[in-house]
Amino acid sequence: MEIRRATTVAELTAAQHLYDGPARQEWAERFLASDGHLMLIAYVDEVPAGFVSGIEMTHPDKGTEMCLYELSVDGPCRRRGIGRALTEALAAVARERGCYDVWVGVDLDNEAALATYRSAGAGDDGRFAMLTWKFDASA
């Protein structure tokens, strides 16, 4: 397995089987052009087997932190340490970029995700509610 940062639309598109839906050219371009957005892709035999995306956020009184936005590993490649390796790689990039922490929101019943993040060194900060304002993305 090799982990590489995605730097082209072609790399993002090649990994779309790992996403919730198909990649869109304009969104992939915007992702790559956005400062602080990054995606690391794990390759097994040069085929994307998993990815982790992160977004840096800076606040005037806190500095910069990294949000682990999404992690996905292809079904046949699960339980082989790829998710942990991707999480650790994102944490290493965050450290290199001067972030003071990495955080992720996880559903409390997502045992696989909780186990993956804990195995990569994450600690539990307790329960919280996540509220969302939904907008029509196709408009």
C-alpha positions in Angstrom: 0.0 0.0 0.0 1.1 3.5 -0.8 -0.5 6.8 0.3 -0.3 9.8 -1.9 -1.9 13.2 -1.8 -4.3 13.8 -4.7 -3.3 16.8 -6.8 -5.3 16.3 -10.0 -8.9 15.9 -11.0 -8.0 12.6 -12.6 -6.8 11.2 -9.2 -10.0 12.4 -7.5 -12.2 10.9 -10.2 -10.3 7.6 -10.2 -11.2 7.3 -6.5 -14.9 8.0 -7.0 -16.0 4.4 -6.3 -15.0 5.2 -2.7 -17.3 8.2 -2.4 -21.0 8.4 -1.6 -21.7 9.4 -5.2 -19.9 10.2 -8.5 -17.3 12.9 -8.6 -18.2 16.1 -10.4 -15.6 17.9 -12.5 -16.4 21.4 -11.2 -16.4 20.2 -7.6 -13.2 18.3 -7.9 -11.5 21.4 -9.4 -12.9 23.6 -6.6 -11.7 21.1 -4.0 -8.1 21.2 -5.4 -8.1 25.0 -5.7 -9.3 25.5 -2.1 -6.5 26.3 0.3 -6.5 23.9 3.2 -8.5 21.1 1.5 -6.6 17.9 0.9 -7.2 14.3 0.1 -4.9 11.4 0.7 -5.5 8.3 -1.3 -4.3 4.8 -0.4 -3.3 2.7 -3.4 -3.1 -1.1 -3.5 -1.5 -2.3 -6.7 -2.0 1.2 -8.1 -5.8 1.0 -7.6 -7.4 3.5 -5.1 -8.3 1.4 -2.1 -9.2 4.2 0.4 -9.1 7.9 1.0 -9.2 10.4 3.8 -10.1 14.1 3.2 -9.2 16.9 5.5 -10.0 20.6 5.8 -7.9 23.1 7.7 -9.8 25.7 9.7 -8.2 28.8 11.3 -9.8 31.0 14.0 -8.2 34.2 15.3 -8.0 33.0 18.9 -7.3 29.3 18.4 -4.9 28.9 15.4 -5.4 26.2 12.9 -6.9 22.8 13.3 -7.7 20.0 10.8 -11.1 18.4 10.4 -11.0 14.9 9.2 -13.9 15.3 6.8 -14.3 11.8 5.4 -12.6 8.4 5.5 -13.5 5.5 3.2 -11.9 2.1 2.5 -13.1 -0.2 -0.3 -15.0 -3.2 1.1 -12.5 -5.9 0.0 -9.7 -3.9 1.5 -11.2 -3.3 5.0 -9.7 -4.7 8.2 -6.1 -4.4 6.7 -5.0 -1.2 8.5 -5.7 1.1 5.5 -8.1 3.3 7.4 -5.7 3.6 10.4 -2.8 4.4 8.0 -4.8 7.1 6.2 -5.9 8.6 9.5 -2.3 8.6 10.8 -1.1 10.1 7.5 -3.6 13.0 7.8 -2.5 13.6 11.3 1.1 13.8 10.2 0.2 16.3 7.5 -1.7 18.4 10.1 1.3 18.4 12.4 3.6 19.4 9.5 1.2 22.3 8.6 1.2 23.6 12.2 -2.3 22.5 13.2 -2.9 22.2 16.9 -5.2 19.2 16.5 -7.3 17.0 14.3 -10.9 16.3 15.0 -13.7 14.2 13.5 -17.4 13.8 14.1 -18.5 10.2 14.3 -22.0 8.6 14.8 -21.9 6.9 18.1 -23.2 3.6 16.5 -20.4 3.6 13.9 -18.2 1.1 15.7 -15.9 0.5 12.8 -15.1 4.2 12.5 -14.7 4.6 16.3 -12.3 1.6 16.4 -10.3 3.0 13.4 -9.9 6.4 14.9 -9.0 5.1 18.4 -6.4 2.7 16.9 -4.8 5.8 15.3 -4.5 7.5 18.6 -7.7 9.6 18.8 -9.3 10.3 22.2 -13.0 10.6 22.9 -14.1 14.2 23.8 -17.6 13.1 24.7 -21.0 13.4 23.1 -22.2 16.4 21.1 -25.0 17.2 18.7 -24.4 18.1 15.1 -27.0 20.4 13.6 -27.2 21.0 9.8 -28.7 23.6 7.5 -29.6 21.8 4.2 -29.4 23.6 0.8 -30.1 22.3 -2.7 -26.6 21.7 -4.1 -28.0 21.3 -7.7 -29.4 24.8 -7.8 
